[in-house]
């Protein structure tokens, strides 16, 4: 990660690197609104809409709906020794992918370059595109999100609401006081909750399995100390996370691995810094392989993962462990953590239990 920051061949990346290592930026204390492991919503101060991870698992767009897991982003904070300020990565709580700027032009009617959800190990992604620097606006209550590869995250659709995508547009980092208000973002912290949200029930009308598109599910079942109890893969049709849990329980039983009731299975998504988040929304529309971590309710691994901290705001701790998924290691980060979040303090989806 440190070497990632120090490598900046282009002038625009050099400007961003200068910001990362700038005492002037440090004095603005922009990262007070971002805390490692917390979940946040990003609201466009100009449009009042929230940054959503799209159901296709790739796109990013803006919508008025606040009470949605698609509007929740987990914060990963890292500060190299030479930097005056930390940088952050934003991880979708819905689909387990990172907010990333690409080199592709934004769709027609949008400014700058395309912004997408990407896996941390995506072969076509420059990892620096996932790195963001938060800079306070002059008012002190909003932020710019500057990408390491240049440009700031912006909303679109001021005059044409149907152009509701997010993008990254080039800016003059020496004149941030005159940046477009479409680049102003309000950071809303999402409180942690003590219980896991219920999985959404599958729709009544679904395509038969024989004609429904399928994807590969890759799972790793871990013990409390990080020992791999079982790992494997199977094909799954459809998008229902409720059906996936039932199918996983059936697959474990049919292959003689374990007999587990479906409600006792907790499926989680891994992150690049060693945390896990429960999968509680239907799968993305894309058919890319899905990697999940499995823990069982009532086991030591589950108890370790969901033991509440005293403040009940920070994500709960789990045993420190190293995981390997198809020979790709997720670096240990002191502890493996998991967090539930409330999708709204006022309006909750029908499947989300109240405090």
Beta strands, then each sheet from edge to edge (+ up, - down):
strand 1: 39-44
strand 2: 50-53
strand 3: 60-63
strand 4: 73-78
strand 5: 87-92
strand 6: 98-105
strand 7: 113-118
strand 8: 132-136
strand 9: 143-147
strand 10: 152-155
strand 11: 166-169
strand 12: 185-190
strand 13: 214-222
strand 14: 228-237
strand 15: 265-270
strand 16: 276-278
strand 17: 290-296
strand 18: 316-318
strand 19: 323-325
strand 20: 328-330
strand 21: 336-338
sheet 1: 5+ 4- 1+ 12-
sheet 2: 2+ 3-
sheet 3: 6+ 7- 11+ 10-
sheet 4: 8+ 9-
sheet 5: 14+ 13- 17- 15+ 16-
sheet 6: 18+ 21-
sheet 7: 19+ 20-
end
